[in-house]
């Protein structure tokens, strides 16, 4: 059964659903949970010049992880966590790389929450993780 779970959170209700699910799994299996939040970077250019911009303040990312850890530990789950940065297009790879480095045997992610034209313009992190992860991937759906 699972011993080391990587839980990706983003501060939304989707991330909260991931936490609820991994807390239940950890309680059943005795697994530890490593929480990760990736502060997304965006490349912005006008065709001549541009740059990479982080679209979230460091304190916001740390708050997402700290709240997740508080929630998991209140349920008696052994948990640690980190904040990372990366291009939106690389988020799936970052999650898979961290899971591999940590020896995780399960990656828990929420569903992509883009719709309409946004779904065409943005890559699906959950789909990318599922395609490239060397371990099981749990897609946690929420009502929102």
C-alpha positions in Angstrom: 0.0 0.0 0.0 1.0 3.6 -0.2 3.8 4.8 2.1 4.8 8.2 0.7 2.3 10.4 -1.0 3.0 13.6 -2.9 0.0 16.0 -2.7 -0.1 18.9 -5.1 -2.1 21.8 -3.8 -3.0 25.2 -5.4 -5.0 27.0 -2.7 -8.4 26.3 -4.4 -11.2 24.0 -3.5 -9.6 21.4 -5.8 -6.5 21.5 -3.6 -8.7 21.1 -0.5 -10.3 18.0 -2.1 -6.8 16.6 -2.6 -6.0 17.2 1.1 -9.2 15.5 2.2 -8.5 12.5 0.1 -4.8 12.1 1.0 -5.7 12.5 4.7 -8.1 9.6 4.5 -5.6 7.5 2.5 -2.8 8.3 4.9 -5.0 7.3 7.9 -5.8 4.0 6.3 -2.2 3.1 5.1 0.0 5.0 7.6 1.6 6.9 4.7 3.4 10.2 5.1 2.4 13.1 2.9 4.6 15.6 1.2 2.7 18.7 0.1 3.9 20.7 -2.8 2.7 24.0 -4.2 4.3 25.4 -7.3 4.2 29.1 -7.7 3.5 29.5 -11.4 5.8 31.6 -13.7 4.4 33.1 -16.8 6.5 34.1 -19.9 5.2 37.5 -21.2 6.6 39.0 -24.4 5.5 41.5 -27.0 7.6 39.8 -29.7 10.6 42.0 -29.1 11.3 41.8 -25.4 9.8 40.0 -22.5 10.5 38.2 -19.3 9.4 35.6 -16.9 7.1 36.7 -14.1 6.0 34.8 -11.0 2.2 35.4 -10.7 2.1 34.8 -7.0 3.9 36.4 -4.0 6.2 34.1 -2.0 4.1 34.6 1.1 1.0 33.4 -0.7 2.6 30.1 -1.8 4.0 29.5 1.7 0.5 30.2 3.2 -1.0 27.5 0.9 1.5 24.9 2.1 1.3 25.9 5.8 -2.5 25.7 5.8 -2.3 22.3 4.1 0.2 21.0 6.7 -1.9 22.3 9.6 -4.9 20.6 8.2 -3.1 17.2 7.6 -1.4 17.3 11.0 -4.7 18.0 12.7 -5.9 14.7 11.3 -2.8 13.0 12.7 -1.0 12.7 9.4 2.8 12.9 9.2 3.4 15.7 6.7 6.0 18.1 5.3 5.9 20.5 2.5 7.6 22.9 0.1 7.0 25.7 -2.3 8.6 25.6 -5.7 8.5 27.8 -8.8 8.2 26.9 -12.4 6.7 27.8 -15.8 3.1 26.9 -16.1 4.0 24.6 -19.0 6.5 22.7 -16.8 4.2 22.1 -13.8 3.6 18.4 -14.5 7.3 17.7 -15.0 8.1 19.5 -11.8 5.6 17.4 -9.8 6.8 14.1 -11.4 10.5 15.1 -10.7 9.8 15.9 -7.1 7.8 12.7 -6.6 10.7 10.7 -8.0 13.2 12.5 -5.9 11.2 11.9 -2.8 10.5 8.3 -3.5 6.7 8.9 -3.6 4.6 6.0 -4.5 1.4 8.0 -5.3 0.9 11.5 -6.7 -2.4 13.1 -5.8 -3.6 16.1 -8.0 -6.8 17.9 -8.7 -8.4 18.1 -12.1 -7.6 20.9 -14.5 -9.9 23.7 -13.9 -9.9 25.5 -17.2 -12.9 25.7 -19.5 -13.7 27.1 -22.9 -10.9 28.8 -24.7 -8.7 28.7 -21.6 -8.6 24.9 -21.8 -7.1 25.2 -25.3 -4.5 27.7 -24.2 -3.3 26.1 -21.0 -1.8 22.7 -20.6 -3.5 20.2 -18.2 -1.2 19.6 -15.3 -3.1 16.5 -14.2 -3.0 15.0 -17.7 0.7 15.7 -18.0 1.4 14.0 -14.6 -0.7 11.0 -15.6 1.2 10.6 -18.8 4.7 10.8 -17.4 4.6 9.6 -13.8 6.4 6.4 -13.0 4.0 5.8 -10.1 0.3 5.8 -9.5 -1.6 9.1 -10.0 -4.8 9.9 -8.2 -7.0 12.5 -9.8 -9.2 13.9 -7.1 -12.5 15.5 -8.3 -14.4 18.0 -6.3 -17.9 19.4 -6.7 -16.7 22.9 -7.5 
